[in-house]
Amino acid sequence: MGAVFRDRNLTVAATWRALPDVTAVPVRLIRLSPDAVAEWNGGRLIQDTNVVELLISAAPNLAEGHRIEIGAEVFEVVGTPQRDSDRLVWRVELTECEA
């Protein structure tokens, strides 16, 4: 799995910050960002999402409220990060926030 996350064609460089600790930890992540379909009032809405995957070993204590910076964009982790079935990769939903 580590080889996948070292592949610069599949991943992007990012920084993880476990608030309130502001120490920047470099990580590599895969941006998924699928559309989400929501039903409302008899209609279907398509919403953009910000979803990423990163190795648990790179951010072992990742939690809601932590920050992930991708280039100039700053995101906050929304909800509890979800682990894959092998417990190697976090799947995380992000929301854009102010730097």
C-alpha positions as CSV (number, residue, x, y, z in Angstrom):
1,M,0.0,0.0,0.0
2,G,2.9,2.3,0.7
3,A,4.0,2.1,-2.9
4,V,0.6,3.5,-4.0
5,F,0.9,6.5,-1.7
6,R,4.5,7.2,-2.9
7,D,3.3,7.3,-6.5
8,R,3.2,11.0,-7.4
9,N,0.9,10.3,-10.4
10,L,-1.8,9.1,-7.9
11,T,-1.3,11.2,-4.9
12,V,-0.8,14.9,-3.9
13,A,1.5,16.3,-1.2
14,A,-0.4,17.7,1.8
15,T,0.1,18.7,5.4
16,W,-1.7,17.3,8.4
17,R,-2.1,19.4,11.6
18,A,-3.6,17.8,14.7
19,L,-5.2,20.7,16.4
20,P,-4.6,22.3,18.9
21,D,-1.0,21.1,18.2
22,V,0.1,23.1,15.2
23,T,3.0,20.9,14.2
24,A,2.9,20.3,10.4
25,V,3.2,16.7,9.4
26,P,3.8,16.0,5.6
27,V,1.5,13.4,4.2
28,R,0.6,12.1,0.7
29,L,-3.1,11.6,-0.1
30,I,-5.4,10.5,-2.8
31,R,-8.2,12.9,-3.7
32,L,-11.4,11.2,-4.5
33,S,-14.0,13.9,-4.3
34,P,-17.0,12.0,-5.6
35,D,-20.4,13.6,-6.2
36,A,-23.0,12.8,-3.6
37,V,-26.6,12.3,-4.5
38,A,-29.2,13.5,-2.0
39,E,-33.0,13.2,-2.2
40,W,-35.0,16.2,-1.2
41,N,-38.6,17.1,-1.7
42,G,-39.1,14.5,-4.4
43,G,-36.0,15.6,-6.3
44,R,-32.4,14.5,-6.5
45,L,-29.6,16.9,-5.8
46,I,-26.0,16.4,-6.8
47,Q,-23.4,17.8,-4.4
48,D,-19.7,18.1,-4.6
49,T,-17.7,16.4,-1.9
50,N,-14.1,16.6,-0.7
51,V,-13.0,13.1,0.2
52,V,-9.4,12.0,0.6
53,E,-7.6,8.8,1.5
54,L,-4.3,8.7,3.4
55,L,-2.2,6.1,5.2
56,I,-3.1,5.5,8.8
57,S,0.6,5.2,9.5
58,A,1.2,8.8,8.3
59,A,-1.6,10.2,10.5
60,P,-2.3,7.7,13.2
61,N,-4.3,10.0,15.4
62,L,-6.4,11.7,12.7
63,A,-9.7,13.0,14.1
64,E,-12.6,15.3,13.5
65,G,-11.5,19.0,13.6
66,H,-7.9,18.4,12.4
67,R,-6.6,20.3,9.5
68,I,-5.3,19.1,6.1
69,E,-3.6,21.6,3.8
70,I,-3.3,20.9,0.1
71,G,-1.3,23.6,-1.6
72,A,-3.0,26.9,-0.6
73,E,-6.3,25.2,0.3
74,V,-7.0,24.5,4.0
75,F,-9.6,21.8,5.0
76,E,-11.0,20.6,8.2
77,V,-11.8,17.0,8.9
78,V,-15.6,16.5,9.1
79,G,-16.9,13.6,11.2
80,T,-15.0,10.5,12.2
81,P,-12.4,9.2,9.8
82,Q,-13.2,5.8,8.5
83,R,-10.7,2.9,8.2
84,D,-10.6,0.5,5.3
85,S,-11.1,-3.2,5.9
86,D,-7.4,-3.9,6.3
87,R,-7.0,-1.0,8.7
88,L,-4.3,0.6,6.5
89,V,-6.0,3.7,5.0
90,W,-8.2,6.5,6.4
91,R,-11.1,7.7,4.3
92,V,-11.9,11.3,5.3
93,E,-14.5,13.9,4.4
94,L,-13.2,17.4,4.4
95,T,-14.7,20.9,4.4
96,E,-12.9,24.0,3.2
97,C,-12.1,26.5,5.9
98,E,-10.3,29.7,6.4
99,A,-6.5,29.5,6.9
